[in-house]
Amino acid sequence: MDIIKVFGSNVRQYRMQRNLSQEKFAELCGLHRTYISDIECFRRSISLDNIQKIADALEIDTYKLFLEDDSCIIP
């Protein structure tokens, strides 16, 4: 399991399910749009504080961002 890919894929999947652009989602998180893009493209590791901000903005439990589900992994 590549945790960065699992996390980034899950962030993207949940964001898209809520019909949020990266820009709007970044605003909800209090983060920059390029930071969100880097996460979704597997180019960034992030702090626990930012993981919580992302989960809060998505209105999901934090642990769901770490669940590996082959059906939502984006290559």
mmCIF file as gemmi writes it, N, C-alpha and C atoms, coordinates in Angstrom:
data_model
loop_
_atom_site.group_PDB
_atom_site.id
_atom_site.type_symbol
_atom_site.label_atom_id
_atom_site.label_alt_id
_atom_site.label_comp_id
_atom_site.label_asym_id
_atom_site.label_entity_id
_atom_site.label_seq_id
_atom_site.pdbx_PDB_ins_code
_atom_site.Cartn_x
_atom_site.Cartn_y
_atom_site.Cartn_z
_atom_site.occupancy
_atom_site.B_iso_or_equiv
_atom_site.pdbx_formal_charge
_atom_site.auth_seq_id
_atom_site.auth_asym_id
_atom_site.pdbx_PDB_model_num
ATOM 1 N N . MET Axp A 1 ? 0.854 -1.182 0 1 0 ? 1 A 1
ATOM 2 C CA . MET Axp A 1 ? 0 0 0 1 0 ? 1 A 1
ATOM 3 C C . MET Axp A 1 ? 0.892 1.235 0 1 0 ? 1 A 1
ATOM 4 N N . ASP Axp A 2 ? 0.657 2.118 -0.919 1 0 ? 2 A 1
ATOM 5 C CA . ASP Axp A 2 ? 1.327 3.407 -0.959 1 0 ? 2 A 1
ATOM 6 C C . ASP Axp A 2 ? 0.372 4.426 -0.342 1 0 ? 2 A 1
ATOM 7 N N . ILE Axp A 3 ? 0.623 4.794 0.899 1 0 ? 3 A 1
ATOM 8 C CA . ILE Axp A 3 ? -0.303 5.639 1.658 1 0 ? 3 A 1
ATOM 9 C C . ILE Axp A 3 ? -0.518 7.001 1.009 1 0 ? 3 A 1
ATOM 10 N N . ILE Axp A 4 ? 0.497 7.539 0.347 1 0 ? 4 A 1
ATOM 11 C CA . ILE Axp A 4 ? 0.342 8.835 -0.31 1 0 ? 4 A 1
ATOM 12 C C . ILE Axp A 4 ? -0.647 8.727 -1.468 1 0 ? 4 A 1
ATOM 13 N N . LYS Axp A 5 ? -0.572 7.623 -2.219 1 0 ? 5 A 1
ATOM 14 C CA . LYS Axp A 5 ? -1.519 7.422 -3.326 1 0 ? 5 A 1
ATOM 15 C C . LYS Axp A 5 ? -2.924 7.152 -2.813 1 0 ? 5 A 1
ATOM 16 N N . VAL Axp A 6 ? -3.033 6.348 -1.786 1 0 ? 6 A 1
ATOM 17 C CA . VAL Axp A 6 ? -4.351 6.061 -1.204 1 0 ? 6 A 1
ATOM 18 C C . VAL Axp A 6 ? -4.985 7.353 -0.706 1 0 ? 6 A 1
ATOM 19 N N . PHE Axp A 7 ? -4.232 8.129 0.063 1 0 ? 7 A 1
ATOM 20 C CA . PHE Axp A 7 ? -4.753 9.374 0.619 1 0 ? 7 A 1
ATOM 21 C C . PHE Axp A 7 ? -5.139 10.353 -0.495 1 0 ? 7 A 1
ATOM 22 N N . GLY Axp A 8 ? -4.236 10.584 -1.439 1 0 ? 8 A 1
ATOM 23 C CA . GLY Axp A 8 ? -4.509 11.527 -2.527 1 0 ? 8 A 1
ATOM 24 C C . GLY Axp A 8 ? -5.702 11.122 -3.368 1 0 ? 8 A 1
ATOM 25 N N . SER Axp A 9 ? -5.801 9.831 -3.656 1 0 ? 9 A 1
ATOM 26 C CA . SER Axp A 9 ? -6.939 9.322 -4.444 1 0 ? 9 A 1
ATOM 27 C C . SER Axp A 9 ? -8.249 9.507 -3.684 1 0 ? 9 A 1
ATOM 28 N N . ASN Axp A 10 ? -8.223 9.224 -2.4 1 0 ? 10 A 1
ATOM 29 C CA . ASN Axp A 10 ? -9.434 9.373 -1.595 1 0 ? 10 A 1
ATOM 30 C C . ASN Axp A 10 ? -9.852 10.834 -1.481 1 0 ? 10 A 1
ATOM 31 N N . VAL Axp A 11 ? -8.901 11.729 -1.304 1 0 ? 11 A 1
ATOM 32 C CA . VAL Axp A 11 ? -9.23 13.156 -1.251 1 0 ? 11 A 1
ATOM 33 C C . VAL Axp A 11 ? -9.923 13.56 -2.546 1 0 ? 11 A 1
ATOM 34 N N . ARG Axp A 12 ? -9.339 13.175 -3.662 1 0 ? 12 A 1
ATOM 35 C CA . ARG Axp A 12 ? -9.927 13.54 -4.963 1 0 ? 12 A 1
ATOM 36 C C . ARG Axp A 12 ? -11.327 12.95 -5.124 1 0 ? 12 A 1
ATOM 37 N N . GLN Axp A 13 ? -11.467 11.672 -4.776 1 0 ? 13 A 1
ATOM 38 C CA . GLN Axp A 13 ? -12.766 10.997 -4.918 1 0 ? 13 A 1
ATOM 39 C C . GLN Axp A 13 ? -13.847 11.691 -4.079 1 0 ? 13 A 1
ATOM 40 N N . TYR Axp A 14 ? -13.552 11.936 -2.816 1 0 ? 14 A 1
ATOM 41 C CA . TYR Axp A 14 ? -14.534 12.594 -1.937 1 0 ? 14 A 1
ATOM 42 C C . TYR Axp A 14 ? -14.82 14.021 -2.399 1 0 ? 14 A 1
ATOM 43 N N . ARG Axp A 15 ? -13.784 14.73 -2.858 1 0 ? 15 A 1
ATOM 44 C CA . ARG Axp A 15 ? -13.986 16.109 -3.342 1 0 ? 15 A 1
ATOM 45 C C . ARG Axp A 15 ? -14.91 16.11 -4.562 1 0 ? 15 A 1
ATOM 46 N N . MET Axp A 16 ? -14.657 15.182 -5.479 1 0 ? 16 A 1
ATOM 47 C CA . MET Axp A 16 ? -15.476 15.124 -6.694 1 0 ? 16 A 1
ATOM 48 C C . MET Axp A 16 ? -16.905 14.69 -6.381 1 0 ? 16 A 1
ATOM 49 N N . GLN Axp A 17 ? -17.085 13.8 -5.412 1 0 ? 17 A 1
ATOM 50 C CA . GLN Axp A 17 ? -18.431 13.387 -5.011 1 0 ? 17 A 1
ATOM 51 C C . GLN Axp A 17 ? -19.233 14.58 -4.5 1 0 ? 17 A 1
ATOM 52 N N . ARG Axp A 18 ? -18.553 15.554 -3.922 1 0 ? 18 A 1
ATOM 53 C CA . ARG Axp A 18 ? -19.223 16.754 -3.407 1 0 ? 18 A 1
ATOM 54 C C . ARG Axp A 18 ? -19.288 17.857 -4.454 1 0 ? 18 A 1
ATOM 55 N N . ASN Axp A 19 ? -18.852 17.554 -5.679 1 0 ? 19 A 1
ATOM 56 C CA . ASN Axp A 19 ? -18.869 18.52 -6.788 1 0 ? 19 A 1
ATOM 57 C C . ASN Axp A 19 ? -18.13 19.81 -6.44 1 0 ? 19 A 1
ATOM 58 N N . LEU Axp A 20 ? -16.958 19.664 -5.839 1 0 ? 20 A 1
ATOM 59 C CA . LEU Axp A 20 ? -16.145 20.821 -5.469 1 0 ? 20 A 1
ATOM 60 C C . LEU Axp A 20 ? -14.941 20.925 -6.4 1 0 ? 20 A 1
ATOM 61 N N . SER Axp A 21 ? -14.687 22.117 -6.894 1 0 ? 21 A 1
ATOM 62 C CA . SER Axp A 21 ? -13.455 22.348 -7.635 1 0 ? 21 A 1
ATOM 63 C C . SER Axp A 21 ? -12.296 22.332 -6.643 1 0 ? 21 A 1
ATOM 64 N N . GLN Axp A 22 ? -11.09 22.17 -7.15 1 0 ? 22 A 1
ATOM 65 C CA . GLN Axp A 22 ? -9.932 22.232 -6.258 1 0 ? 22 A 1
ATOM 66 C C . GLN Axp A 22 ? -9.858 23.601 -5.576 1 0 ? 22 A 1
ATOM 67 N N . GLU Axp A 23 ? -10.191 24.639 -6.315 1 0 ? 23 A 1
ATOM 68 C CA . GLU Axp A 23 ? -10.136 25.986 -5.755 1 0 ? 23 A 1
ATOM 69 C C . GLU Axp A 23 ? -11.136 26.166 -4.61 1 0 ? 23 A 1
ATOM 70 N N . LYS Axp A 24 ? -12.378 25.762 -4.818 1 0 ? 24 A 1
ATOM 71 C CA . LYS Axp A 24 ? -13.396 25.892 -3.777 1 0 ? 24 A 1
ATOM 72 C C . LYS Axp A 24 ? -13.051 25.005 -2.58 1 0 ? 24 A 1
ATOM 73 N N . PHE Axp A 25 ? -12.592 23.785 -2.85 1 0 ? 25 A 1
ATOM 74 C CA . PHE Axp A 25 ? -12.223 22.874 -1.781 1 0 ? 25 A 1
ATOM 75 C C . PHE Axp A 25 ? -11.061 23.441 -0.957 1 0 ? 25 A 1
ATOM 76 N N . ALA Axp A 26 ? -10.063 23.977 -1.637 1 0 ? 26 A 1
ATOM 77 C CA . ALA Axp A 26 ? -8.918 24.577 -0.937 1 0 ? 26 A 1
ATOM 78 C C . ALA Axp A 26 ? -9.38 25.709 -0.029 1 0 ? 26 A 1
ATOM 79 N N . GLU Axp A 27 ? -10.312 26.498 -0.523 1 0 ? 27 A 1
ATOM 80 C CA . GLU Axp A 27 ? -10.87 27.589 0.28 1 0 ? 27 A 1
ATOM 81 C C . GLU Axp A 27 ? -11.554 27.051 1.54 1 0 ? 27 A 1
ATOM 82 N N . LEU Axp A 28 ? -12.326 25.981 1.395 1 0 ? 28 A 1
ATOM 83 C CA . LEU Axp A 28 ? -12.999 25.372 2.548 1 0 ? 28 A 1
ATOM 84 C C . LEU Axp A 28 ? -11.997 24.828 3.568 1 0 ? 28 A 1
ATOM 85 N N . CYS Axp A 29 ? -10.864 24.337 3.061 1 0 ? 29 A 1
ATOM 86 C CA . CYS Axp A 29 ? -9.829 23.766 3.93 1 0 ? 29 A 1
ATOM 87 C C . CYS Axp A 29 ? -8.945 24.836 4.567 1 0 ? 29 A 1
ATOM 88 N N . GLY Axp A 30 ? -8.928 26.012 3.962 1 0 ? 30 A 1
ATOM 89 C CA . GLY Axp A 30 ? -7.99 27.031 4.408 1 0 ? 30 A 1
ATOM 90 C C . GLY Axp A 30 ? -6.583 26.762 3.89 1 0 ? 30 A 1
ATOM 91 N N . LEU Axp A 31 ? -6.509 26.105 2.731 1 0 ? 31 A 1
ATOM 92 C CA . LEU Axp A 31 ? -5.229 25.753 2.119 1 0 ? 31 A 1
ATOM 93 C C . LEU Axp A 31 ? -5.184 26.321 0.702 1 0 ? 31 A 1
ATOM 94 N N . HIS Axp A 32 ? -4.015 26.278 0.073 1 0 ? 32 A 1
ATOM 95 C CA . HIS Axp A 32 ? -3.87 26.798 -1.292 1 0 ? 32 A 1
ATOM 96 C C . HIS Axp A 32 ? -4.264 25.732 -2.311 1 0 ? 32 A 1
ATOM 97 N N . ARG Axp A 33 ? -4.794 26.162 -3.448 1 0 ? 33 A 1
ATOM 98 C CA . ARG Axp A 33 ? -5.238 25.235 -4.485 1 0 ? 33 A 1
ATOM 99 C C . ARG Axp A 33 ? -4.101 24.353 -4.987 1 0 ? 33 A 1
ATOM 100 N N . THR Axp A 34 ? -2.912 24.898 -5.144 1 0 ? 34 A 1
ATOM 101 C CA . THR Axp A 34 ? -1.798 24.087 -5.633 1 0 ? 34 A 1
ATOM 102 C C . THR Axp A 34 ? -1.388 23.025 -4.617 1 0 ? 34 A 1
ATOM 103 N N . TYR Axp A 35 ? -1.611 23.298 -3.346 1 0 ? 35 A 1
ATOM 104 C CA . TYR Axp A 35 ? -1.337 22.324 -2.296 1 0 ? 35 A 1
ATOM 105 C C . TYR Axp A 35 ? -2.282 21.129 -2.444 1 0 ? 35 A 1
ATOM 106 N N . ILE Axp A 36 ? -3.561 21.411 -2.691 1 0 ? 36 A 1
ATOM 107 C CA . ILE Axp A 36 ? -4.551 20.349 -2.91 1 0 ? 36 A 1
ATOM 108 C C . ILE Axp A 36 ? -4.184 19.559 -4.163 1 0 ? 36 A 1
ATOM 109 N N . SER Axp A 37 ? -3.803 20.25 -5.218 1 0 ? 37 A 1
ATOM 110 C CA . SER Axp A 37 ? -3.392 19.576 -6.451 1 0 ? 37 A 1
ATOM 111 C C . SER Axp A 37 ? -2.209 18.653 -6.198 1 0 ? 37 A 1
ATOM 112 N N . ASP Axp A 38 ? -1.222 19.126 -5.451 1 0 ? 38 A 1
ATOM 113 C CA . ASP Axp A 38 ? -0.053 18.297 -5.138 1 0 ? 38 A 1
ATOM 114 C C . ASP Axp A 38 ? -0.443 17.045 -4.359 1 0 ? 38 A 1
ATOM 115 N N . ILE Axp A 39 ? -1.394 17.174 -3.449 1 0 ? 39 A 1
ATOM 116 C CA . ILE Axp A 39 ? -1.869 16.012 -2.684 1 0 ? 39 A 1
ATOM 117 C C . ILE Axp A 39 ? -2.535 15.01 -3.621 1 0 ? 39 A 1
ATOM 118 N N . GLU Axp A 40 ? -3.409 15.505 -4.481 1 0 ? 40 A 1
ATOM 119 C CA . GLU Axp A 40 ? -4.158 14.63 -5.386 1 0 ? 40 A 1
ATOM 120 C C . GLU Axp A 40 ? -3.272 14.007 -6.463 1 0 ? 40 A 1
ATOM 121 N N . CYS Axp A 41 ? -2.127 14.627 -6.73 1 0 ? 41 A 1
ATOM 122 C CA . CYS Axp A 41 ? -1.185 14.091 -7.728 1 0 ? 41 A 1
ATOM 123 C C . CYS Axp A 41 ? -0.032 13.338 -7.066 1 0 ? 41 A 1
ATOM 124 N N . PHE Axp A 42 ? -0.174 13.079 -5.773 1 0 ? 42 A 1
ATOM 125 C CA . PHE Axp A 42 ? 0.771 12.257 -5.012 1 0 ? 42 A 1
ATOM 126 C C . PHE Axp A 42 ? 2.164 12.881 -4.907 1 0 ? 42 A 1
ATOM 127 N N . ARG Axp A 43 ? 2.237 14.207 -4.91 1 0 ? 43 A 1
ATOM 128 C CA . ARG Axp A 43 ? 3.527 14.889 -4.843 1 0 ? 43 A 1
ATOM 129 C C . ARG Axp A 43 ? 3.812 15.501 -3.482 1 0 ? 43 A 1
ATOM 130 N N . ARG Axp A 44 ? 2.954 15.255 -2.501 1 0 ? 44 A 1
ATOM 131 C CA . ARG Axp A 44 ? 3.149 15.919 -1.219 1 0 ? 44 A 1
ATOM 132 C C . ARG Axp A 44 ? 2.711 15.025 -0.071 1 0 ? 44 A 1
ATOM 133 N N . SER Axp A 45 ? 3.526 15.032 0.962 1 0 ? 45 A 1
ATOM 134 C CA . SER Axp A 45 ? 3.133 14.454 2.246 1 0 ? 45 A 1
ATOM 135 C C . SER Axp A 45 ? 2.613 15.619 3.077 1 0 ? 45 A 1
ATOM 136 N N . ILE Axp A 46 ? 1.664 15.354 3.966 1 0 ? 46 A 1
ATOM 137 C CA . ILE Axp A 46 ? 1.071 16.479 4.685 1 0 ? 46 A 1
ATOM 138 C C . ILE Axp A 46 ? 1.033 16.234 6.184 1 0 ? 46 A 1
ATOM 139 N N . SER Axp A 47 ? 0.855 17.318 6.913 1 0 ? 47 A 1
ATOM 140 C CA . SER Axp A 47 ? 0.821 17.255 8.376 1 0 ? 47 A 1
ATOM 141 C C . SER Axp A 47 ? -0.532 16.747 8.87 1 0 ? 47 A 1
ATOM 142 N N . LEU Axp A 48 ? -0.54 16.307 10.102 1 0 ? 48 A 1
ATOM 143 C CA . LEU Axp A 48 ? -1.79 15.851 10.709 1 0 ? 48 A 1
ATOM 144 C C . LEU Axp A 48 ? -2.81 16.977 10.786 1 0 ? 48 A 1
ATOM 145 N N . ASP Axp A 49 ? -2.361 18.196 11.049 1 0 ? 49 A 1
ATOM 146 C CA . ASP Axp A 49 ? -3.284 19.333 11.103 1 0 ? 49 A 1
ATOM 147 C C . ASP Axp A 49 ? -4.004 19.511 9.77 1 0 ? 49 A 1
ATOM 148 N N . ASN Axp A 50 ? -3.267 19.408 8.675 1 0 ? 50 A 1
ATOM 149 C CA . ASN Axp A 50 ? -3.883 19.591 7.364 1 0 ? 50 A 1
ATOM 150 C C . ASN Axp A 50 ? -4.762 18.405 6.976 1 0 ? 50 A 1
ATOM 151 N N . ILE Axp A 51 ? -4.4 17.224 7.419 1 0 ? 51 A 1
ATOM 152 C CA . ILE Axp A 51 ? -5.265 16.06 7.192 1 0 ? 51 A 1
ATOM 153 C C . ILE Axp A 51 ? -6.617 16.304 7.857 1 0 ? 51 A 1
ATOM 154 N N . GLN Axp A 52 ? -6.6 16.819 9.073 1 0 ? 52 A 1
ATOM 155 C CA . GLN Axp A 52 ? -7.853 17.098 9.784 1 0 ? 52 A 1
ATOM 156 C C . GLN Axp A 52 ? -8.652 18.192 9.082 1 0 ? 52 A 1
ATOM 157 N N . LYS Axp A 53 ? -7.98 19.235 8.583 1 0 ? 53 A 1
ATOM 158 C CA . LYS Axp A 53 ? -8.673 20.303 7.846 1 0 ? 53 A 1
ATOM 159 C C . LYS Axp A 53 ? -9.384 19.739 6.616 1 0 ? 53 A 1
ATOM 160 N N . ILE Axp A 54 ? -8.71 18.835 5.921 1 0 ? 54 A 1
ATOM 161 C CA . ILE Axp A 54 ? -9.284 18.231 4.717 1 0 ? 54 A 1
ATOM 162 C C . ILE Axp A 54 ? -10.5 17.384 5.076 1 0 ? 54 A 1
ATOM 163 N N . ALA Axp A 55 ? -10.367 16.556 6.091 1 0 ? 55 A 1
ATOM 164 C CA . ALA Axp A 55 ? -11.497 15.717 6.517 1 0 ? 55 A 1
ATOM 165 C C . ALA Axp A 55 ? -12.675 16.572 6.963 1 0 ? 55 A 1
ATOM 166 N N . ASP Axp A 56 ? -12.403 17.632 7.703 1 0 ? 56 A 1
ATOM 167 C CA . ASP Axp A 56 ? -13.472 18.533 8.15 1 0 ? 56 A 1
ATOM 168 C C . ASP Axp A 56 ? -14.173 19.188 6.961 1 0 ? 56 A 1
ATOM 169 N N . ALA Axp A 57 ? -13.403 19.638 5.981 1 0 ? 57 A 1
ATOM 170 C CA . ALA Axp A 57 ? -13.995 20.282 4.801 1 0 ? 57 A 1
ATOM 171 C C . ALA Axp A 57 ? -14.839 19.291 4.011 1 0 ? 57 A 1
ATOM 172 N N . LEU Axp A 58 ? -14.431 18.017 3.998 1 0 ? 58 A 1
ATOM 173 C CA . LEU Axp A 58 ? -15.188 16.984 3.29 1 0 ? 58 A 1
ATOM 174 C C . LEU Axp A 58 ? -16.343 16.439 4.122 1 0 ? 58 A 1
ATOM 175 N N . GLU Axp A 59 ? -16.37 16.823 5.404 1 0 ? 59 A 1
ATOM 176 C CA . GLU Axp A 59 ? -17.392 16.371 6.344 1 0 ? 59 A 1
ATOM 177 C C . GLU Axp A 59 ? -17.411 14.852 6.46 1 0 ? 59 A 1
ATOM 178 N N . ILE Axp A 60 ? -16.201 14.282 6.598 1 0 ? 60 A 1
ATOM 179 C CA . ILE Axp A 60 ? -16.06 12.836 6.785 1 0 ? 60 A 1
ATOM 180 C C . ILE Axp A 60 ? -15.12 12.576 7.965 1 0 ? 60 A 1
ATOM 181 N N . ASP Axp A 61 ? -15.171 11.343 8.478 1 0 ? 61 A 1
ATOM 182 C CA . ASP Axp A 61 ? -14.224 10.938 9.507 1 0 ? 61 A 1
ATOM 183 C C . ASP Axp A 61 ? -12.845 10.821 8.88 1 0 ? 61 A 1
ATOM 184 N N . THR Axp A 62 ? -11.839 11.265 9.599 1 0 ? 62 A 1
ATOM 185 C CA . THR Axp A 62 ? -10.466 11.306 9.084 1 0 ? 62 A 1
ATOM 186 C C . THR Axp A 62 ? -9.991 9.946 8.578 1 0 ? 62 A 1
ATOM 187 N N . TYR Axp A 63 ? -10.31 8.902 9.301 1 0 ? 63 A 1
ATOM 188 C CA . TYR Axp A 63 ? -9.799 7.58 8.935 1 0 ? 63 A 1
ATOM 189 C C . TYR Axp A 63 ? -10.223 7.149 7.528 1 0 ? 63 A 1
ATOM 190 N N . LYS Axp A 64 ? -11.339 7.654 7.033 1 0 ? 64 A 1
ATOM 191 C CA . LYS Axp A 64 ? -11.821 7.26 5.71 1 0 ? 64 A 1
ATOM 192 C C . LYS Axp A 64 ? -10.854 7.66 4.598 1 0 ? 64 A 1
ATOM 193 N N . LEU Axp A 65 ? -10.041 8.669 4.855 1 0 ? 65 A 1
ATOM 194 C CA . LEU Axp A 65 ? -9.07 9.109 3.856 1 0 ? 65 A 1
ATOM 195 C C . LEU Axp A 65 ? -7.907 8.126 3.707 1 0 ? 65 A 1
ATOM 196 N N . PHE Axp A 66 ? -7.804 7.184 4.624 1 0 ? 66 A 1
ATOM 197 C CA . PHE Axp A 66 ? -6.707 6.221 4.605 1 0 ? 66 A 1
ATOM 198 C C . PHE Axp A 66 ? -7.14 4.816 4.232 1 0 ? 66 A 1
ATOM 199 N N . LEU Axp A 67 ? -8.429 4.631 3.939 1 0 ? 67 A 1
ATOM 200 C CA . LEU Axp A 67 ? -8.926 3.305 3.575 1 0 ? 67 A 1
ATOM 201 C C . LEU Axp A 67 ? -8.578 3.005 2.118 1 0 ? 67 A 1
ATOM 202 N N . GLU Axp A 68 ? -7.974 1.866 1.923 1 0 ? 68 A 1
ATOM 203 C CA . GLU Axp A 68 ? -7.604 1.459 0.573 1 0 ? 68 A 1
ATOM 204 C C . GLU Axp A 68 ? -8.786 0.755 -0.077 1 0 ? 68 A 1
ATOM 205 N N . ASP Axp A 69 ? -9.228 1.31 -1.176 1 0 ? 69 A 1
ATOM 206 C CA . ASP Axp A 69 ? -10.344 0.736 -1.926 1 0 ? 69 A 1
ATOM 207 C C . ASP Axp A 69 ? -9.959 0.83 -3.401 1 0 ? 69 A 1
ATOM 208 N N . ASP Axp A 70 ? -9.663 -0.283 -4.012 1 0 ? 70 A 1
ATOM 209 C CA . ASP Axp A 70 ? -9.194 -0.295 -5.388 1 0 ? 70 A 1
ATOM 210 C C . ASP Axp A 70 ? -10.155 0.383 -6.351 1 0 ? 70 A 1
ATOM 211 N N . SER Axp A 71 ? -11.416 0.462 -5.995 1 0 ? 71 A 1
ATOM 212 C CA . SER Axp A 71 ? -12.389 1.061 -6.914 1 0 ? 71 A 1
ATOM 213 C C . SER Axp A 71 ? -12.262 2.573 -6.978 1 0 ? 71 A 1
ATOM 214 N N . CYS Axp A 72 ? -11.614 3.195 -5.992 1 0 ? 72 A 1
ATOM 215 C CA . CYS Axp A 72 ? -11.5 4.66 -6.047 1 0 ? 72 A 1
ATOM 216 C C . CYS Axp A 72 ? -10.065 5.12 -6.201 1 0 ? 72 A 1
ATOM 217 N N . ILE Axp A 73 ? -9.108 4.205 -6.377 1 0 ? 73 A 1
ATOM 218 C CA . ILE Axp A 73 ? -7.724 4.596 -6.589 1 0 ? 73 A 1
ATOM 219 C C . ILE Axp A 73 ? -7.585 5.096 -8.021 1 0 ? 73 A 1
ATOM 220 N N . ILE Axp A 74 ? -7.058 6.278 -8.165 1 0 ? 74 A 1
ATOM 221 C CA . ILE Axp A 74 ? -6.883 6.891 -9.473 1 0 ? 74 A 1
ATOM 222 C C . ILE Axp A 74 ? -5.42 6.725 -9.862 1 0 ? 74 A 1
ATOM 223 N N . PRO Axp A 75 ? -5.128 6.073 -10.99 1 0 ? 75 A 1
ATOM 224 C CA . PRO Axp A 75 ? -3.725 5.82 -11.369 1 0 ? 75 A 1
ATOM 225 C C . PRO Axp A 75 ? -2.95 7.1 -11.651 1 0 ? 75 A 1
